[in-house]
Amino acid sequence: MRKLDLTPYDTHRKDDDGKALSFDVRGSAIELLFVNGRLPPLERMKREALAQRIEDESGDTILLENADWDKLDVGLTNVDMPGREFTEFVRRILEAPTVDVKERQHLRPVG
């Protein structure tokens, strides 16, 4: 599994008041799932379920199955991302750490 950091980050761009603009990692990751407009219907539905999972994640990170992370990785090559503000986004996807996950044993109450 891969652990993706979803926290927004400040870009080099500034608003009219000189404040750094924030990059929406969560929303951008969701959009990256759909850059290929010619998805088969079943794949589109799977990606929508993943997008909903990313959107609903209340924490700052999300664990993705390798197959789901691959969809983001492939999406990076299919989209034009001009400007430096995308560099951190690309780094977070490409360098998302691999996490070993152990299945929890469900203990049954005694008695």
N, C-alpha and C positions, 0 to 999 in steps of 0.2 A: 504494500500500500504506500501511497505517497501523501505527505502532509503539506497541504497548500495554505499559505498565509493569505487570508482574505482582507486584512486591515488596509484601509486606504492609506496612501502616502502623498506627501507634498511633492509637486512637480517643480520644474524650473520656471514655469509660466506663472505670471502674476495677474490678479484681477485689477480692476480700475483703481482700487485702493492700495495696491502694492502687496496684497496678501497672496501667498502662494496658493495656486489652485490644487485641489485634491484630486487624486486619481482613484476612480472607483474600481477596485480590483474585482469585487464580487460581481458587479454588473458587466464588467468587461469579460470576465471568465465565462459568464452565461452567454454573452453575445458570440464569443469565440466558438461555442458549440454549434452555432448555426451559420457560420460563414460560407459553408457549402450549401447553396440554395437548392441543390438537386439531391436531397436526401430521400431515400426510400421511406415510405410512410412508417414502417415499423421502427426504423432507425430514428426518425424524427420524434416518435413517441418516447423512445428510450432516452433520447437526449433531453426531451422536455421534462421527464421525470428527474434526470440528473440536475437540470437547471433549477427545478423546484427545490431539490435537496440543497443546492448551493444557496439559493435565495432564502430558504427557511432556516439555515444554520445560524444559531444564535451566538456562537462563539467566533473567535477571531481566526480560527483555522478549521479546516475540514480534511478528513481522511478520505482519500479516493482510491478505489480499486485501480490497479495498474491499467486495466482496459479503459477506464473512465479518464485517467490522467492522459493516456495516449490520445484521446479525442482532443484534449486541449493542446497537446504537443503538436499534433498534425494541423490543428487550426492555426497555429502560429505561422506555418508556412503558406497558408492560404489567404492571409489577410495582409494588406498594406498598412504598416504602422509607422508613419513618418514622425520624426521628432524624437528627442531624447526622453520625453516623458514615458515612453513605452519600454525603455530599457529595463527598468526595475520590474515591470510586469512580466517581461520575457524571462528575466533572471529568476523570478519567483516560480515560474512554471518549470523551466528547464532544470533548476537546482532544487526543486522540492525534495526534501529529504525522504528517503525510503524508511518506512517504519514497520517493524515487525509487530504483528498483532497476534496475541494469543486468545484463543476462544475461552470464554469464561465458563467455568463449570457451575452448573446450577445445583446448589445443594438443596436437598429436600429436608424440611424440618423433621426432627425426630419426635415421636410421641404422638 
